[in-house]
C-alpha cells in the first residue's frame, strides 16, 4: 500500500498550492486509483469507474446535464434515411433459471451510466443485388445474432441497477434502415454529426441504462448494397475488448465458421461488487457545452518520424509505441489550446487520463474473452504554461501506464478490493476539488484490436468509427484500414478545436478529416 502514502502526499501538495487560478463553482469529486508525486505528479486512476461516496438514487445529476447538452445539439437531419423495421432479437434458447441474474463487477459498478456508439462499414464486394442484401443478409444477420445470444445471454437482458443485469431474454433492440445514398459517397467526406444519424434511436447516449436494453443495433443498408452496422453499448458491461469479442463472435457465426467464440464471466468473481457502496459519477468529465469532434489521421510515414523521438522515461528505453506517440502529441497540443482559452498559471495542471485494458497485465493474465470493464486508468499531468517537451510527455504517459501492474490489479481483487477502492476514493476526492472542469482529456484506444479483420461472410470492413458517448474532452485512437496508421478522433470545445486543428506541430504529422476511402488505393 506504499502508493497510497504517495497518493496522500501528492494530494496535499496540490491542495496546498493555490496558484491554479481556479474560478468559482464547486468541483465534483473524481475517483483515482493511484497517485505518485514524481516530477509532474504521476497519478494512476480508475477514472472510468469513478465516483464520490454518498448515497444517490436514480439518474445522477451528471446524467441530467449530459441529457440537456445532447438535446441542445440535436440538429436537423442531413442523411436521407428511412427506418425499415424495429424489433427485438431474442436468444434462440431460453437462459436457464440459475443464470437469470448476472452480477456486475466493482469496476462495472463504478462505470459511467452511458451508452457508447460505434459503427463499422462493409462494402458490397461481391456485387450481390441490393434486394438480396436487404432480404437474405438481413435475415441471416438476425438469425446468427439470436444464436450467439444464448452464449452472450447477459446482453439480451436489462440492466437492473449498478450491481446486476436481469437476464430475462427480452432481447436486443434491433433496427433496420435504408440509407438513400451509396456507401462510398457517404464515407467519402464523413463528419461526426452525419455518422451519428446512423446509430440506433434507442438506447442512445442520453439514456440511463437502468431498466433499459444492454445493446441497441442498427443495420443500415446503402443503395449499393453496402452495410453499416452500428451499436450503442451500455458501458455498465461493455469495454472496447468486450465489444470486439461480441462482434467477432457474431461475424464468425454469420460466415459459418467452425470457431465458437464464447465469453468468460470471471470478472465479477475476481472483482466482486460492493452493494453498500453508492456513488455519483464525476460530472466534470461529462459534456455540458456544445462540442466539436474531428478526425486526425497519422499515416505510417508520419508515425515513423514521430516515433523517432526519444522517450524520457525511467520505466524503459524502447522507442514510443503508436499509442504513446499520438496520445502525447494530442495531449500536448490540447493542453496548449486550453491554456489559450482559459487562464492558466505556472502551477495550473492539465491531465491526460488514459484508459488501459489490463487483461494481459494481470498475473496470471485474464482471458481476452473476459467480458466487462477490465479497465483501469493511467493519469499523467503537465503544466501548459511551462515548456512542454514531447519526449517528456511520452515518458510521463509510459510511467503512468506502467503503474497498472499485476500488484495493483491484485489489490483490487476480492473483498480486499473494497477497502482499496474506499481508501483511494477518499484521498482522490480531495484532489478533484481543485481540478478545473475541462482541464483534462480522456484517451481510449482500440489499436491492435483486429477490428478490420471482422468478416461476416461478405468481406472485411473499409471503415470503423467510434463516437464520443458524452465526455467533455476525448481522444479515441483507432487503426487505419491499411498502412499501420492511427486515426485519432478528438473531441474538444469549439474554441479549443479551432486552435488545436491549426497547431503546426499537429499538422506536421496528421491530416485533418481525410476520406477513409484514401486507404482503399494503398
N, C-alpha and C positions, 0 to 999 in steps of 0.2 A: 504493500500500500504506500510505498515511498512517493509515488507520483501524486498521491492526494496531498501530501505536505507541500510538494512543489506547486500543486494547483492552488493551495491556500495562499502560498507566498506570492504567486503571480497575481492572484485576485487582489490581495491587499496592495500590491504595487500599483495596479491600475486604479483602484478606488482612491488611493492617496494622491493620485495625480489629478489635478483639477484643470489641466491645460487642454482639455479636449474640445473646448468651445462648443459644448452641447447646449442647445437652446430649447427650453420649455418642455412641457409634457412629462408624463410618466412613462417609463420604459418597461415593457413587459419582460418577463423572465425568459431565460434561454437555458436549456439543459445540456451541459458539457460532460464529456467522459473523462478527459484528461487535460491537465494544464501543466505547462512546464516553462519556467521563466528563462528560456535560452535565447539570447540575443534579442530578437524582436518578438518575444513571447510566443513560443510554440505552444499550441493548445491542441488537444485532441478531444473530439466531442461526439456525442450521439445526437447531432443536430437534427437529424431526420426523425428522431424519436424523442422530441424534446418537450419539456413542459414544466410547469411550476406546481408545487404541491399545495393545492387547496381543492376543496370539493367543488365539483361542477356537474351539471346535468344537461342533457340535450346537446344542442349545437353550440359550439363555442362562439365567443364574440368575434374571434378572428375569422371564423367561417362566415358569419354575417357580413363582415367587412369585405370578404372576398366576393360574396354574392353581389353586393352593391356595385363593386367595380365591374364585374362581368356584365351586369345589367346595363351599365353606362356604355360599355364598349361594344355591345352587340349592335352592329350596324346593318345596313341594307345588304341584301344578298347580292353577291357578284358571281355566283355559279348557277348555271341553268340546270337544276336538279329536281327530279321528282321521285317521291317515295313509291316503291312498288308494293312493298309488304312490310308488316310488322308482326312479329310473333315471338314466342319464347321457345328455345331449343332445350329439351329436357334429356337427361341421360337415358340411354336405351334400356338400362336395368335400374330398378329402384335401389337406393342406398340402404344397406342393412340398418336395422334399428340401433345396433350398438355403435354405429358410426354417424349418428344423426347430429351429434354435437362435436364441432371441431374447435379445439382450443387454440387461440392465438398465442404467440409468444409474447414475452415482455417487450421485445423490440417492435412487434406489431402493435402492441397496446399503446405505445407512445407515438406511433407514426401519425403523421398528418391525416386528417379525415378528408382526403381529396381524391379525385379521380384523375389519372394520368392518361392523356390521349396520345396514341401512336398510330401510324399508318404505314403500310408497305404496299408498293405498286408493282404489279406484274403485267408485262406486255402480252399480247396475243401472238406469241412467236410462231405458232403452227397454223395461223390464219384460220382457226376454227370460226364457223359462222357465228355472228352475234346471237342469233336465235339459239344455237346450241350452247353458247356460253351462258346465256341467261337461264336456260332451262336445265340442261344436263349438268353443267358445272355447279350451278346453283343448288340443285338437288343433292349432288354428291357432297358438296361442302357441308350442307346441313346434316346429312346422314353421318358423315365421319365425325363431325363435331359432337353429335349426340353419342356416338360410340366412345370417344375418348373421355367424355364427361363421367362415365362410370368409374374411371380411374382418378380423374380430377374432380371428384364429387363436391368438395367444398365450393368450387367455383359456380356450381349450379344452385347454391343456397342463397341465403340472405344474411347480411351482417346483423347480428342481434345486438351487440354492443362492443365495447372496446376489448372484450375478453373472449368472444366466441362467435363462430358462424353457425347458424342453424342450417344444417344440411337437409333441406326439405324437398329437394329436387324440383323446385319451382322453375329452374332453368335460367338460361342466359337470354337477356333481351337482345333480339336479333332483327336487324332492319336490312332490307334490300332497296337500293336506289339506282336510278338510271341518270347518268350524267350526260347531257346532250353536248358532248364535246369529245374529241379524240384524246387519248391518254397523252400522247406526245405534245399536243397543243396545250393541255392542262399544265403539265410539269415543265414546259419549256421555260417559263418565267414565273415560277410559283412564289407566292408570298404567304406569310403565316395566316393571315385572315382568310385567304382563299382556301387554303388546305383545311382549315378548321371547319369549313362548311360541309366537309365530308365525314365528320365524326358523328357518332350516334347522338340523337337529341336527348337521350336519357339512357343511363345515368351520365351526367355531364359534370364538368369540373366544379360547378357551383352547388351541386347537391351533396347532402350528407349521405354517407354510406349506411348509416344506421337504418335498418329495416328496408334496405334497398338492394338492388342487384349487385353482385360482385363484379360482373363484367357486362359491358354493352358492346355489341359488334355491329358494324355496318359494312355490308359488302356493296361497293359502288361499281356498277358496270358502265364502261365507256362505250362510245359509238363504234370504236374499232374492235371491241371485244376484250380490251384490257380491263384489268380489275384492280381496285384499290380496297384493301381490307383494313378498315380502321377499328380501333378498340379504345374503350375507356375502361380503365382498370382501377379498382379500389386499391389505394396504397396501404390499406389495412392488411393486405396479404401479398400484394404484388410488388416485388422489386424488379429491376431490369432482367436479372437472370431468370426469375420466375416467368416473366413474360416470354422470354426467348424459348424456354423449355416448353411452355404451353403451345406456342406457335409451331415449334419443331415437332411436337407430338401430333398436332393436328395435320401438319403438312405430310408427315410420314404416313399417317392413316389415309390421307387423301390420295397419295400416289401409290398406295398398296404395298408399302414397304413391309418386309418381314420383321423389321426392327420395331419392338414395342417399347415406347418411352413411358415410364411410369414415375410419378413423383414420390419423393421421400417426405414423410411427415414428422421428422425427428426434432424440428426446431422448438416446438412447444415443450417437448420433454427436456431438452437441454437448457432452454431459457424460459422456464415457466413464468406465466404472467402473475401479477400481484393484484388480487381483487380489492385490496384495501387502498390501492394507490390510484388516485384520480388526478387529472391534470387538465390544464388549458394549453393548447398549442401556442407557440411563440408567435404572436400575431405580427410582430415587426418583420418577420420573414415573408409574410404574405402581402400580395399586391393590394394597395389602397388607392392607386392612381392609374391613369392611363399609361400603358407600357408600349414599348416598341421592340419587336423581335426581327432580327436579320441573321442571315447565314454568312459565315466567313469560311471559305474553303482553302485549306493548305494542301497543295499538291506535293508529290514526293520530293521534287527538287527543292521547294521552299523548306520542307521539313528537314532535308539533309543539311541545309545551311543553318537552320535554327538549332538543330541538334548538334551542330559542330561546336557550339559554345560549351565551355566547361561548366560543371556543376559545383558550386561551393557547398559542400556537404561533409559532415563528419560520419554519416552513415555508410557511404560508399563513394567510389570514384568513377563508376562507369558512366558513359555518356547519358544524356537525358533520354527518356522514352518519349514517344509521341504525346502521351498524356501530359507528362511533366512539361515538355517544351511549349505546347499550345496553351495549357492551363495557365502557366506562369506568364506568358506573353499577354493573354487576355486579362489576367488579374492586374498586371502592371498598368495596362492602358485603361482599364476600368477605374482603378484607384486614382489615376491621374485625372480622368474625366470627372470623377466625383469631387475631387478637390477644386475643380474649376467651377462647379455649380453650387457648392456649399462651402462655408468657411471651415478650413482646417488649420490647426496649429501644428507645430513641430512634433507634439506628442499625440496628435489625433490619429487613431488607428483605423486601418481598413482590413477586413478579414476575407480570407478565402476558405470556404467550408467545402471540403471535398468528400463526396460520398464514396465509400470503399466497400466493395464486395469482399467479405472476409472468409468466404468458404474455404479457400485454399490456404488461408493464413492460420486457421485453427490447427491444433495438434491433438489427434490426427485430423487431417483435412476433412471437411464436411463434403458429402457428395454434391456434385454440381446440380443434381436433380432435386435438391432440398428446396422446398417451396417456402415462401415467407420472406420477411425483410431481414436477410442475413447481411445487414449493412451496419457500418459504423462511420463516424465522420472524423476526418483529419482537418484540423484548423491551423492555418498559418496567419501571421499578422505582419503587415507592413505599415509604414508611415509615409503617406504620399508627399508630404512637404519636405521630406528628406530625399536624398539622391537614391533612386531605385535602380538597382543593377539586376539584369535578368539572371545571370548565373547565381546570384544570391537568392533570388526568389525561387528559382528551381530547386535550390538546396533546401530552403525553408519548407517547400512543399514536400520534398522527398523525406525529410526528417520527421515531419508531422505524420505522414503516412506510415513510416517505419514503426511508430509507436503503437499502431494497431497490430500487435503481435500475438503470439499464442498465449502469453502470460496475461495480457489484457483481456483477451477473449475468454480465457478460463475464469477470470474474476467475475464475469457476467453470468456464469452458468449456475443453475440450481438455486437453492434458497439463499446462498451467499450473494448471489447476484442482486437480490432485492436490497440488501444493505449497501452494496456497491452503488446501485442507482440512487439510493437516498442520499448518500454522502456526496456523491458527485453533484447531484442536483442542488444540494444545499449550498455548496461552495460556488457553483456556477451561476446560480440565481443572482448572487451579489454582483458578479461581473456584468451580467446583462443589463443591470440598472444604468450602466454608464456607456453602453454601446448604442450609438445613434442609429435610428432606422435608416436603411438604405446604404449604410457603410459596410456592407458585406455582400459577397456574391457566392452563391451555391454552385458547385461544379459536380456534374454527374457524367458518366461515360458508359457507352456500350461498345467501346473499342475492343476488338478481338472477340466479340461475342459470336461471330459467324452468322449474323443476321442476313447477309447477302447470299448465304447458302440455302436459305429456305426454298423448298421446291414442293409445290402442291400437285405436281404432275404435269404442269404446262410451262415449265421453265422457272428460272430464278428471277428475283426482283430486280428492277432497274433503279429504284429509289426507296429509301426508308427515311421517315421523318418523325421525330419525337417533339411533341408540343409541350409548352410550359403549362403546368397544372394550376398556376396562380402564384408562383413565388415572385417576390419583388425584383430580385436580381438573380439571373441564372445563366450559366453556360453549360450546354449539353454537347458532348463530343460523340460523333458517330463516325463509322467508317465511310469511305467513299466507295463507289462501285468497283473501281479499279485503281491501281497505282499506289496502294498503301497510303492514301491521303487521309486527311481529317476534315470533317465538316463540323465546325463549331457553330452551334445555334445559340445566339446571345440575346438575352432579354434585359433591357435597361429602361430607365426613364427616357422620354424623348430628348430631353436636354443632354443627358449623358451620351445617348446614342449618336447624337449629332457630332459630338466631339470624338467619340470612340471610332466611328466609321471613317473619319478623316485623319486618324492618327497615322503619321508617316511610317512609324515602325510597324504597325499592324499591316498597312498596305504594302509594305516591302516583302511580306511573306504570304498574305492572304488575298483572295479575290472575293469581293462582296456580291452576294446573291447571284452566283453564276447558275446557268442552267444545268440541272442534273444530267441532261442529255449529252453534255460535253464528254462524259466518260464512255459513252457508247462507241465513240470513234477512236478510243485509245487502245 
